Amino acid sequence: MMLDAATETSPLDPSTAAATWRRSSYCANGACVEVALDGHRVGIRDNKDLTAGELWLSPGEFRAFIAAVRNDFFG
C-alpha cells in the first residue's frame, strides 16, 4: 500500500482547522493517533506532535490502511 504525500496538509490549514478529532477509548497514556471525518475524507494525526501534520485519505484508502495495520503490514 502506498500513501500519497499529496493528501497531507498542515495542521494550520484553515480547511481542516475545524475538524473534530477523535481518539480511541483505549488511549490511556495520551500517546494516540487521532482521526477526523470531513464528509469525503478521513484525517489521521499523531496527538503527541500536532506540528507534524495530518494525513487525509479517501474512505477507501483509510479502509486499506486499517486492513494493513490489522494484518501487521508495517511490522
N, C-alpha and C positions, 0 to 999 in steps of 0.2 A: 504494500500500500504506500502510495506517495502522497505527501501533503503539499499542497500548492502554496508557496510563500506569498502569492498574490492575494490570498484570503486573509492575511494578517493585517491587523490595524493597530493603531496606537490606543492606549487606554484613555488618551485625551481627545480622541476622535469624537466630535460632537454627535455624530450619528449613532455612537454606541454608548455615550455617557449616561443615557437614561435607562440603559438595560438593567433589568432586575436579575442580579446574580444570586445563584443558589448553590449551597454545598450539601453534601451528604450528611444525614444524621449520624453516620458512622465517624464523622470527623471529630475526634475527641481532642487531639493535640493542636489543632489550628493549622496544621500543615496539609492543606487541602487543595484540590482542584475544584474550581467553581464553573458552573455552566449557566448560560442565559439563552433565552429564546427571543428572537425579534420578529417572528412571524414566518420568515422564509430562510432563516439561518440559525445555527446553533453556535454560540460562543463558548470558548474554553479559555480559562486563565488560571495562573498559579496565585493563590491569595497571599503567599509569602512575599512575592515580588511583583506588585502591580505595575511597576515601570517596565517590566519585561515584555509587555504587550499582550495581545489577545489573538487567538486563532479562531477565525469564523469559518464554519463548514456548512455545506448544504446538509439537509437531513440525511440523505443517502451516504454522504461522506462520514457524517457522525456515526451512523449505524455501522459502517465498515470499521471505523476507528474503535468503537466499543467491542466489536467482534474480535478485532486483532488483540485488544487488551485482554479479553476473556481467554483467548487462545494462547496467551503468553508470547505473542509475536515479538514483542520488544525485549524479551528475555529478562 
